[in-house]
Amino acid sequence: MRKQFSQLAALAILCYALAPLVAHAGPLSDEAISYHVQDALRDDPRVDASRIEVSVKEGVVKLAGSVTNLAAKKFAVAEAMKINGVVGVIDEISVLPVFRRDSDIANAVRRRILNSSVIESQGIWVTCSDGIVSITGQVGSYAESEQAALLASEVAGVKEVRNLLTIKWATQRSDEEIKKDAIAALARDVYLTGLPITVEVKDGVVTLEGLVGNAYEKERAKNDVRWVSNVKGVVNNIDVEWYEDQGVRKQAVIPSDSELKAAVRKVLDQDHRLNADNITLRTSFGHVILDGSVFTHHEREIAEQDARNVPGVAWVTNNLFTRVDKREDWAIADDIMFNLATDSLIDGFNIETTVKNGIVTLSGTVHSAYDKAHAADVASRVRGVKGVVNNLVVSSTNWKKDAELVKSIKRGLRTDWTTWWVARKINVTVKDGVAVLEGDVNSWKQRTKAAEIALHTFGILEVDNRLTVKGVAYPWDEHLYK
C-alpha cells in the first residue's frame, strides 16, 4: 500500500510539473502563462532572464527587473506578447547599461544616422542626457523615423530613445484613401485576416476598434496601419480576449498567379522603406521571383521580406541587384566597424570586416546564431553596401545536449501565438547544435517564424529550414537549402 501511495504521489508531482505543457482546451491559467514566458526568456540568447521578474494576473504579464541594454528590454516585451494566452504586457524593466559619456552616445547615434542607407533626410538633431537619447527634426517618411529610432536603440549605453521626429509627406491624401489602404494592409496580414477589426480615420489619425485573441495581434495591427502613407498616428482601441479559434488563418491561401502578382506588387509599392519602381515580378503556383534592381542591399532584403509576407506566397527567389551610389571601400569598412564597435548587442566580439567593390565580408566568432544575423544586418544598412558575405562562426558557450535543444524548440513552437497552430506539423531534429525543421505549414510567415524561434534558442548554432508551405508542389530543389 505504501509503495502504491508513493507511486501515486510521484505521478501527481510529475503531472503537476508538466501541467503547463499539457495541451489545453481553454485559456491558459496565469500560472501556466508565467511558466511559458519565463521559459521563453530563458531560452532567448538576447535576454538575461535571471534579471527579469515575471508575474501574471488575468492574462496580463508584468515584467520587472533590469537589463543591460535597450534592445534586450524590447526583445523581452516582444517575446512575452507572443506567448499564447497573453492579453497584455506591462513593461517595468529598467535599462542599466555600462556607463558611457552622453557626448559619446550622441556622436555614435549621429554617425549611425549619417551612414544609414535608409535615411536620406537632412537636419536630424541628436542629443543625449543621462543615457536618454532625443531625436528631433523632420523626415520624409515613417520608415526614416523608425530607422532613426532603431539605430539609436542599438547603441551601447542608451537607456531610452525619445523619437520626436515629424514627418513631412511629399503628397497629401484624403482620410478615405488612408482608410482604404489601412483596411487592405490588415487584410493582407495572415495573422489578422478575418478578425473583427474596424478602421476609422480622421485628420490622418487611424482609430482601430474590435477584438483579437492575443496582445501580439493587437500590436501587430497597429504596426500594419502605421506604415500606410500619410498616417499621422494610431489610436489602438482593440480589445484582447482569448479565443481558441481566432488568429492565424487555418487554411492555406492559393490565389491565381495574376492575383498573387497584384498582391505582391501592391505591398512593394506601399512600402516606404524602398523604391520599387525598378522591381519586376514573376509568379508561378505560389513561387514569386523578384527581378530588376534597388538602390541598397537593405532595400533588397526588405523587398524579399515584403513578398514573403503576402498570403499565398510559398517561395521567393530574389534576383534583385543593387545600384548603390559609389563609395570608397575603406569608407564603407570604417563605418561598419564603427557601428559594430558601438552596438550594444555585439560590442566586444572579434569581428573582422573587409570590403571589396562594395561587397562586405564578415569573419570572426560570435556567441549565437542571432548575433551572426544581427551583425550582417548592421553591415547591410550602411550606405554603399552592395552585398554581405557572412562568414562569422558561432561559438556557443552553452553545452546543452541536442535532445534538450529539440525540447526547447518544440516548446517554443507550442507556446508562441504565431506558430502554435501548426506546431504539431513541424518535425525538429538537432545534431551538434544545428537545428533542422521539416514539415508542411500554412504560410511563409509561419515558416519563417518557426525558423526564428529555433534561431533564438540559446545553444542553437545554425538553422536548416526545410519547411514547405501547404498546397505547393515545390517542383524546384531550391527549398532544400534555405
Buried (B, 14 or more C-beta within 10 A) or exposed (E): EEEEEEEEEEEEEEEEEEEBBEEBEEBBBBEBBBBBBBBBBBBBBBBBBEBBEBBBEEBBBBBBBBBBBBBBBBBBBBBBBBBBBBBBBBEEBEBBBEEBEBEBBBBBBBBBBEBBBBBEBEEBEBBBEEBBBBBBBBBBBBBBBBBBBBBBBBBBBBBBBEBEBEBEBEEEBEBEBBBBBBBBBBBBBBBBBEBEBEBBBEEBBBBBBBBBBBBBBBBBBBEBBBBBBBBBEBEBEBEBEBEEEBBBBEEBBBBEBEEBBEBBBBBBEBBBBBBBEEBEBEBEBBBBBBBBBBBBBBBBBBBBBBBBBBBBBBBBBBEBBBEBEEBEBEBBBBBBBBBBBBBBBBBEBEBEBBBEEBBBBBBBEBBBBBBBBBBBBBBBBBBBBBBBBBEBEBEBEBEBEBEBBBBBBBBBBBBBBBBBBBBEBBEBBBEEBBBBBBBBBBBBBBBBBBBBBBBBBBBBBBBBBBBBBBBBEBEEEEBEEE
